[in-house]
Amino acid sequence: MNKFFQKNKLLKITLITYLVVIFPFGFAKSEYYFMSPGPPYQWDIEIENAQTYEYNGNLYQLTVRRDEANYFVYVWARLNSQIDLYPREVILPDGVTPQELSEISMQNMMTSENVAIAVALNSLDYDVQSEGDGVLVVGLLDDSPVKDKLIKDDLIVSINNQLVRSTTEFISKLRTYEIGDLVNIGLIRNNQEITIETNLIEHVEYKNEPMVGFLASTPNQQFTFPIDVDIQTGNVGGPSAGMMMALNVYNLLTENDITKGKKIAGTGTIEINGSIGPVGGVKQKVIAAKRANAGLILVPTANYEEASVFSDENTEIVAVDSFDNALNVIFDFSSR
């Protein structure tokens, strides 16, 4: 190689000049976000005021890495089938900064954690109480049909005259409708009650799932638990860990280990009624689960079509739509 460059000094100079000029621009941000497989997590969970039971298997929560793509990452993603690219406006709604998006993601994780604990405790007949002020609009998608009807900081309190007190409750009610349905949304703006009409659209990330088209959070949501449960979520954000957090809490509070020593992984949001909702990045999450040698991977029903292509003789991928459904699938798998 050295002899080659010695004979081709002009080529060597040209190449070095090209790298010096082009290299800094590679770190410039593109108009895309990337999503790649993240590490699977086995949560550290502390429980006080209740008997807990250790278990030898795994209930992995699957994650992705999502961030703004510079041009080096953009090129690499085009060459690597495990990494997906999303236009910036799909991930970052109009009026929301990357920092605000990160804060929303962490808030969603906190809400998901509490809902997961509530579902697990409810399934074990503990008495759980919860309340919130409604659904706060924190950002609007560019193509949203409510972009000219809702504004940031609107507080949604009802859908079709049904009271909603939290984001999870709002999403749970949305799933009872179809894409294209006309709904009335009641909200409070500047201390005045307002009602708007809108047609539901297909979710930008989850096929066949209805959505309105805005980012949301739940102000002042509070849960009252009869025991103290603390899930060490670290810097993981978003609501997609809900199902696996609930399963981990449930397993710690039951004497019979539901894993029976086997490696199980999964992903899915969870609502207060125990329903399991779709997630983004399911391809990357399933890839991460296979790397961890999980024998069973649980995915939301809405994500099954995309996930099922990764199934093989060593990996069983099963669609679930509720917490009870997930428990039954695990019982069946771990008992073989």
GULUM-468409 format. One record per residue (C-alpha): residue in three letters; x, y, z. Coordinates in steps of 0.1 Angstrom, whole numbers, plus 5000, padded with zeros to 4 digits. Example, Ala and Ser with C-alpha at 12.3 -4.5 7.8 and 13.67 -1.06 7.14 Angstrom:
% GULUM-468409
+------+------+------+------+
! code !    x !    y !    z !
+------+------+------+------+
!  Ala ! 5123 ! 4955 ! 5078 !
!  Ser ! 5137 ! 4989 ! 5071 !
+------+------+------+------+
This chain:
% GULUM-468409
+------+------+------+------+
! code !    x !    y !    z !
+------+------+------+------+
!  Met ! 5000 ! 5000 ! 5000 !
!  Asn ! 5029 ! 5024 ! 5009 !
!  Lys ! 5045 ! 5017 ! 4975 !
!  Phe ! 5012 ! 5024 ! 4958 !
!  Phe ! 5009 ! 5058 ! 4974 !
!  Gln ! 5046 ! 5066 ! 4967 !
!  Lys ! 5039 ! 5060 ! 4930 !
!  Asn ! 5007 ! 5079 ! 4931 !
!  Lys ! 5015 ! 5110 ! 4952 !
!  Leu ! 4988 ! 5131 ! 4935 !
!  Leu ! 4962 ! 5105 ! 4945 !
!  Lys ! 4975 ! 5105 ! 4980 !
!  Ile ! 4974 ! 5143 ! 4983 !
!  Thr ! 4939 ! 5144 ! 4967 !
!  Leu ! 4926 ! 5118 ! 4992 !
!  Ile ! 4941 ! 5136 ! 5022 !
!  Thr ! 4927 ! 5169 ! 5011 !
!  Tyr ! 4893 ! 5153 ! 5005 !
!  Leu ! 4892 ! 5138 ! 5040 !
!  Val ! 4904 ! 5171 ! 5057 !
!  Val ! 4877 ! 5191 ! 5039 !
!  Ile ! 4848 ! 5166 ! 5041 !
!  Phe ! 4854 ! 5150 ! 5075 !
!  Pro ! 4841 ! 5179 ! 5097 !
!  Phe ! 4808 ! 5180 ! 5077 !
!  Gly ! 4801 ! 5144 ! 5086 !
!  Phe ! 4793 ! 5154 ! 5121 !
!  Ala ! 4767 ! 5179 ! 5110 !
!  Lys ! 4731 ! 5169 ! 5118 !
!  Ser ! 4710 ! 5156 ! 5090 !
!  Glu ! 4672 ! 5159 ! 5087 !
!  Tyr ! 4668 ! 5124 ! 5101 !
!  Tyr ! 4666 ! 5105 ! 5134 !
!  Phe ! 4681 ! 5070 ! 5136 !
!  Met ! 4669 ! 5040 ! 5155 !
!  Ser ! 4693 ! 5011 ! 5163 !
!  Pro ! 4691 ! 4981 ! 5187 !
!  Gly ! 4697 ! 4990 ! 5223 !
!  Pro ! 4707 ! 4968 ! 5253 !
!  Pro ! 4681 ! 4945 ! 5269 !
!  Tyr ! 4674 ! 4955 ! 5306 !
!  Gln ! 4667 ! 4933 ! 5336 !
!  Trp ! 4653 ! 4959 ! 5360 !
!  Asp ! 4666 ! 4963 ! 5395 !
!  Ile ! 4634 ! 4966 ! 5416 !
!  Glu ! 4632 ! 4975 ! 5453 !
!  Ile ! 4600 ! 4965 ! 5471 !
!  Glu ! 4592 ! 4974 ! 5508 !
!  Asn ! 4564 ! 4963 ! 5531 !
!  Ala ! 4558 ! 4931 ! 5512 !
!  Gln ! 4573 ! 4896 ! 5508 !
!  Thr ! 4594 ! 4893 ! 5477 !
!  Tyr ! 4608 ! 4862 ! 5459 !
!  Glu ! 4640 ! 4860 ! 5438 !
!  Tyr ! 4639 ! 4842 ! 5405 !
!  Asn ! 4666 ! 4827 ! 5383 !
!  Gly ! 4652 ! 4835 ! 5348 !
!  Asn ! 4651 ! 4867 ! 5329 !
!  Leu ! 4623 ! 4891 ! 5320 !
!  Tyr ! 4642 ! 4915 ! 5297 !
!  Gln ! 4628 ! 4948 ! 5286 !
!  Leu ! 4639 ! 4956 ! 5251 !
!  Thr ! 4652 ! 4991 ! 5241 !
!  Val ! 4664 ! 5011 ! 5211 !
!  Arg ! 4688 ! 5039 ! 5207 !
!  Arg ! 4671 ! 5069 ! 5191 !
!  Asp ! 4689 ! 5101 ! 5184 !
!  Glu ! 4696 ! 5127 ! 5157 !
!  Ala ! 4716 ! 5113 ! 5129 !
!  Asn ! 4747 ! 5131 ! 5117 !
!  Tyr ! 4758 ! 5124 ! 5081 !
!  Phe ! 4782 ! 5096 ! 5091 !
!  Val ! 4754 ! 5078 ! 5109 !
!  Tyr ! 4730 ! 5085 ! 5080 !
!  Val ! 4754 ! 5068 ! 5055 !
!  Trp ! 4760 ! 5039 ! 5079 !
!  Ala ! 4722 ! 5035 ! 5084 !
!  Arg ! 4717 ! 5032 ! 5046 !
!  Leu ! 4742 ! 5004 ! 5046 !
!  Asn ! 4730 ! 4986 ! 5077 !
!  Ser ! 4696 ! 4969 ! 5077 !
!  Gln ! 4694 ! 4969 ! 5115 !
!  Ile ! 4692 ! 5007 ! 5116 !
!  Asp ! 4662 ! 5027 ! 5105 !
!  Leu ! 4659 ! 5063 ! 5096 !
!  Tyr ! 4629 ! 5086 ! 5103 !
!  Pro ! 4624 ! 5121 ! 5090 !
!  Arg ! 4629 ! 5147 ! 5117 !
!  Glu ! 4592 ! 5158 ! 5116 !
!  Val ! 4580 ! 5123 ! 5124 !
!  Ile ! 4600 ! 5122 ! 5157 !
!  Leu ! 4601 ! 5159 ! 5166 !
!  Pro ! 4567 ! 5176 ! 5163 !
!  Asp ! 4565 ! 5213 ! 5154 !
!  Gly ! 4573 ! 5235 ! 5184 !
!  Val ! 4591 ! 5208 ! 5204 !
!  Thr ! 4629 ! 5210 ! 5209 !
!  Pro ! 4651 ! 5179 ! 5212 !
!  Gln ! 4656 ! 5187 ! 5249 !
!  Glu ! 4618 ! 5189 ! 5254 !
!  Leu ! 4614 ! 5156 ! 5235 !
!  Ser ! 4638 ! 5140 ! 5259 !
!  Glu ! 4620 ! 5154 ! 5289 !
!  Ile ! 4587 ! 5141 ! 5275 !
!  Ser ! 4602 ! 5107 ! 5270 !
!  Met ! 4614 ! 5106 ! 5306 !
!  Gln ! 4580 ! 5117 ! 5319 !
!  Asn ! 4564 ! 5090 ! 5298 !
!  Met ! 4587 ! 5065 ! 5314 !
!  Met ! 4577 ! 5077 ! 5349 !
!  Thr ! 4540 ! 5074 ! 5340 !
!  Ser ! 4545 ! 5040 ! 5325 !
!  Glu ! 4564 ! 5028 ! 5356 !
!  Asn ! 4535 ! 5038 ! 5378 !
!  Val ! 4509 ! 5023 ! 5355 !
!  Ala ! 4529 ! 4991 ! 5353 !
!  Ile ! 4531 ! 4989 ! 5391 !
!  Ala ! 4494 ! 4995 ! 5394 !
!  Val ! 4485 ! 4968 ! 5369 !
!  Ala ! 4508 ! 4942 ! 5386 !
!  Leu ! 4494 ! 4951 ! 5421 !
!  Asn ! 4458 ! 4951 ! 5408 !
!  Ser ! 4463 ! 4916 ! 5394 !
!  Leu ! 4474 ! 4905 ! 5428 !
!  Asp ! 4444 ! 4921 ! 5445 !
!  Tyr ! 4461 ! 4950 ! 5461 !
!  Asp ! 4441 ! 4982 ! 5464 !
!  Val ! 4455 ! 5009 ! 5441 !
!  Gln ! 4442 ! 5045 ! 5437 !
!  Ser ! 4451 ! 5070 ! 5409 !
!  Glu ! 4441 ! 5104 ! 5396 !
!  Gly ! 4454 ! 5132 ! 5373 !
!  Asp ! 4443 ! 5165 ! 5359 !
!  Gly ! 4438 ! 5153 ! 5323 !
!  Val ! 4459 ! 5152 ! 5291 !
!  Leu ! 4483 ! 5181 ! 5284 !
!  Val ! 4491 ! 5189 ! 5248 !
!  Val ! 4529 ! 5194 ! 5246 !
!  Gly ! 4534 ! 5193 ! 5208 !
!  Leu ! 4516 ! 5189 ! 5175 !
!  Leu ! 4526 ! 5168 ! 5145 !
!  Asp ! 4530 ! 5186 ! 5112 !
!  Asp ! 4503 ! 5165 ! 5094 !
!  Ser ! 4479 ! 5164 ! 5123 !
!  Pro ! 4443 ! 5172 ! 5116 !
!  Val ! 4442 ! 5191 ! 5148 !
!  Lys ! 4472 ! 5213 ! 5141 !
!  Asp ! 4449 ! 5243 ! 5137 !
!  Lys ! 4425 ! 5233 ! 5164 !
!  Leu ! 4447 ! 5225 ! 5194 !
!  Ile ! 4475 ! 5245 ! 5208 !
!  Lys ! 4503 ! 5238 ! 5231 !
!  Asp ! 4492 ! 5236 ! 5268 !
!  Asp ! 4456 ! 5228 ! 5260 !
!  Leu ! 4443 ! 5204 ! 5287 !
!  Ile ! 4421 ! 5176 ! 5273 !
!  Val ! 4395 ! 5163 ! 5298 !
!  Ser ! 4371 ! 5142 ! 5277 !
!  Ile ! 4366 ! 5123 ! 5245 !
!  Asn ! 4330 ! 5119 ! 5232 !
!  Asn ! 4319 ! 5131 ! 5267 !
!  Gln ! 4338 ! 5104 ! 5285 !
!  Leu ! 4360 ! 5118 ! 5312 !
!  Val ! 4398 ! 5113 ! 5308 !
!  Arg ! 4422 ! 5120 ! 5337 !
!  Ser ! 4455 ! 5108 ! 5322 !
!  Thr ! 4473 ! 5100 ! 5290 !
!  Thr ! 4470 ! 5063 ! 5295 !
!  Glu ! 4433 ! 5066 ! 5300 !
!  Phe ! 4430 ! 5087 ! 5269 !
!  Ile ! 4450 ! 5062 ! 5248 !
!  Ser ! 4429 ! 5033 ! 5262 !
!  Lys ! 4397 ! 5050 ! 5251 !
!  Leu ! 4412 ! 5059 ! 5217 !
!  Arg ! 4418 ! 5022 ! 5210 !
!  Thr ! 4380 ! 5016 ! 5211 !
!  Tyr ! 4376 ! 5036 ! 5179 !
!  Glu ! 4387 ! 5031 ! 5143 !
!  Ile ! 4409 ! 5051 ! 5120 !
!  Gly ! 4387 ! 5077 ! 5103 !
!  Asp ! 4361 ! 5079 ! 5132 !
!  Leu ! 4349 ! 5114 ! 5141 !
!  Val ! 4353 ! 5122 ! 5178 !
!  Asn ! 4346 ! 5152 ! 5200 !
!  Ile ! 4374 ! 5163 ! 5223 !
!  Gly ! 4367 ! 5184 ! 5253 !
!  Leu ! 4394 ! 5206 ! 5266 !
!  Ile ! 4403 ! 5236 ! 5288 !
!  Arg ! 4421 ! 5266 ! 5273 !
!  Asn ! 4427 ! 5297 ! 5293 !
!  Asn ! 4402 ! 5286 ! 5319 !
!  Gln ! 4375 ! 5281 ! 5293 !
!  Glu ! 4359 ! 5249 ! 5282 !
!  Ile ! 4361 ! 5242 ! 5245 !
!  Thr ! 4350 ! 5212 ! 5223 !
!  Ile ! 4366 ! 5204 ! 5190 !
!  Glu ! 4358 ! 5177 ! 5164 !
!  Thr ! 4384 ! 5157 ! 5145 !
!  Asn ! 4388 ! 5125 ! 5125 !
!  Leu ! 4413 ! 5100 ! 5139 !
!  Ile ! 4443 ! 5092 ! 5117 !
!  Glu ! 4466 ! 5062 ! 5115 !
!  His ! 4495 ! 5064 ! 5140 !
!  Val ! 4527 ! 5075 ! 5124 !
!  Glu ! 4547 ! 5046 ! 5139 !
!  Tyr ! 4521 ! 5019 ! 5147 !
!  Lys ! 4502 ! 5004 ! 5118 !
!  Asn ! 4464 ! 5002 ! 5121 !
!  Glu ! 4464 ! 5022 ! 5154 !
!  Pro ! 4443 ! 5054 ! 5156 !
!  Met ! 4457 ! 5086 ! 5169 !
!  Val ! 4448 ! 5123 ! 5171 !
!  Gly ! 4483 ! 5137 ! 5162 !
!  Phe ! 4499 ! 5153 ! 5192 !
!  Leu ! 4524 ! 5146 ! 5220 !
!  Ala ! 4509 ! 5145 ! 5255 !
!  Ser ! 4517 ! 5142 ! 5292 !
!  Thr ! 4497 ! 5139 ! 5323 !
!  Pro ! 4500 ! 5168 ! 5347 !
!  Asn ! 4498 ! 5160 ! 5384 !
!  Gln ! 4492 ! 5123 ! 5380 !
!  Gln ! 4494 ! 5105 ! 5413 !
!  Phe ! 4491 ! 5069 ! 5423 !
!  Thr ! 4486 ! 5057 ! 5459 !
!  Phe ! 4501 ! 5022 ! 5464 !
!  Pro ! 4497 ! 5000 ! 5495 !
!  Ile ! 4533 ! 4990 ! 5493 !
!  Asp ! 4565 ! 5008 ! 5481 !
!  Val ! 4578 ! 4998 ! 5447 !
!  Asp ! 4608 ! 5015 ! 5431 !
!  Ile ! 4620 ! 5004 ! 5396 !
!  Gln ! 4655 ! 5016 ! 5388 !
!  Thr ! 4649 ! 5027 ! 5352 !
!  Gly ! 4681 ! 5048 ! 5348 !
!  Asn ! 4682 ! 5069 ! 5317 !
!  Val ! 4657 ! 5048 ! 5297 !
!  Gly ! 4628 ! 5069 ! 5284 !
!  Gly ! 4594 ! 5063 ! 5267 !
!  Pro ! 4564 ! 5042 ! 5276 !
!  Ser ! 4573 ! 5009 ! 5258 !
!  Ala ! 4587 ! 4992 ! 5290 !
!  Gly ! 4553 ! 4991 ! 5306 !
!  Met ! 4544 ! 4954 ! 5301 !
!  Met ! 4578 ! 4941 ! 5311 !
!  Met ! 4580 ! 4963 ! 5342 !
!  Ala ! 4545 ! 4949 ! 5353 !
!  Leu ! 4557 ! 4913 ! 5347 !
!  Asn ! 4588 ! 4919 ! 5367 !
!  Val ! 4569 ! 4934 ! 5397 !
!  Tyr ! 4544 ! 4906 ! 5395 !
!  Asn ! 4571 ! 4879 ! 5395 !
!  Leu ! 4588 ! 4894 ! 5425 !
!  Leu ! 4556 ! 4893 ! 5445 !
!  Thr ! 4546 ! 4857 ! 5436 !
!  Glu ! 4562 ! 4827 ! 5452 !
!  Asn ! 4562 ! 4806 ! 5420 !
!  Asp ! 4587 ! 4819 ! 5394 !
!  Ile ! 4568 ! 4824 ! 5361 !
!  Thr ! 4601 ! 4822 ! 5341 !
!  Lys ! 4612 ! 4788 ! 5356 !
!  Gly ! 4648 ! 4799 ! 5348 !
!  Lys ! 4642 ! 4807 ! 5312 !
!  Lys ! 4652 ! 4838 ! 5292 !
!  Ile ! 4621 ! 4858 ! 5282 !
!  Ala ! 4621 ! 4893 ! 5266 !
!  Gly ! 4594 ! 4916 ! 5255 !
!  Thr ! 4582 ! 4951 ! 5248 !
!  Gly ! 4548 ! 4969 ! 5249 !
!  Thr ! 4531 ! 4998 ! 5265 !
!  Ile ! 4505 ! 4991 ! 5292 !
!  Glu ! 4473 ! 5009 ! 5301 !
!  Ile ! 4456 ! 5010 ! 5335 !
!  Asn ! 4431 ! 4983 ! 5323 !
!  Gly ! 4460 ! 4960 ! 5315 !
!  Ser ! 4458 ! 4963 ! 5277 !
!  Ile ! 4491 ! 4962 ! 5258 !
!  Gly ! 4498 ! 4988 ! 5231 !
!  Pro ! 4522 ! 4991 ! 5202 !
!  Val ! 4557 ! 5004 ! 5203 !
!  Gly ! 4582 ! 5019 ! 5179 !
!  Gly ! 4615 ! 5002 ! 5168 !
!  Val ! 4601 ! 4966 ! 5172 !
!  Lys ! 4626 ! 4953 ! 5146 !
!  Gln ! 4656 ! 4967 ! 5166 !
!  Lys ! 4641 ! 4953 ! 5198 !
!  Val ! 4637 ! 4918 ! 5185 !
!  Ile ! 4672 ! 4919 ! 5171 !
!  Ala ! 4684 ! 4928 ! 5206 !
!  Ala ! 4664 ! 4900 ! 5222 !
!  Lys ! 4679 ! 4874 ! 5198 !
!  Arg ! 4714 ! 4887 ! 5207 !
!  Ala ! 4705 ! 4880 ! 5243 !
!  Asn ! 4694 ! 4845 ! 5234 !
!  Ala ! 4658 ! 4850 ! 5246 !
!  Gly ! 4638 ! 4819 ! 5239 !
!  Leu ! 4605 ! 4838 ! 5240 !
!  Ile ! 4598 ! 4873 ! 5228 !
!  Leu ! 4565 ! 4890 ! 5236 !
!  Val ! 4554 ! 4918 ! 5213 !
!  Pro ! 4521 ! 4938 ! 5210 !
!  Thr ! 4496 ! 4924 ! 5186 !
!  Ala ! 4499 ! 4955 ! 5164 !
!  Asn ! 4536 ! 4949 ! 5160 !
!  Tyr ! 4535 ! 4911 ! 5154 !
!  Glu ! 4536 ! 4912 ! 5116 !
!  Glu ! 4569 ! 4931 ! 5116 !
!  Ala ! 4584 ! 4911 ! 5144 !
!  Ser ! 4574 ! 4876 ! 5132 !
!  Val ! 4599 ! 4876 ! 5103 !
!  Phe ! 4627 ! 4871 ! 5129 !
!  Ser ! 4612 ! 4840 ! 5144 !
!  Asp ! 4633 ! 4808 ! 5141 !
!  Glu ! 4637 ! 4774 ! 5157 !
!  Asn ! 4655 ! 4790 ! 5187 !
!  Thr ! 4632 ! 4820 ! 5191 !
!  Glu ! 4594 ! 4820 ! 5196 !
!  Ile ! 4578 ! 4854 ! 5190 !
!  Val ! 4542 ! 4857 ! 5203 !
!  Ala ! 4517 ! 4885 ! 5200 !
!  Val ! 4499 ! 4896 ! 5232 !
!  Asp ! 4472 ! 4922 ! 5238 !
!  Ser ! 4468 ! 4922 ! 5276 !
!  Phe ! 4487 ! 4916 ! 5308 !
!  Asp ! 4468 ! 4885 ! 5315 !
!  Asn ! 4474 ! 4873 ! 5280 !
!  Ala ! 4512 ! 4878 ! 5285 !
!  Leu ! 4511 ! 4859 ! 5318 !
!  Asn ! 4494 ! 4829 ! 5301 !
!  Val ! 4519 ! 4829 ! 5272 !
!  Ile ! 4548 ! 4829 ! 5297 !
!  Phe ! 4532 ! 4801 ! 5318 !
!  Asp ! 4528 ! 4780 ! 5287 !
!  Phe ! 4563 ! 4786 ! 5275 !
!  Ser ! 4581 ! 4781 ! 5309 !
!  Ser ! 4562 ! 4749 ! 5316 !
!  Arg ! 4575 ! 4730 ! 5286 !
+------+------+------+------+
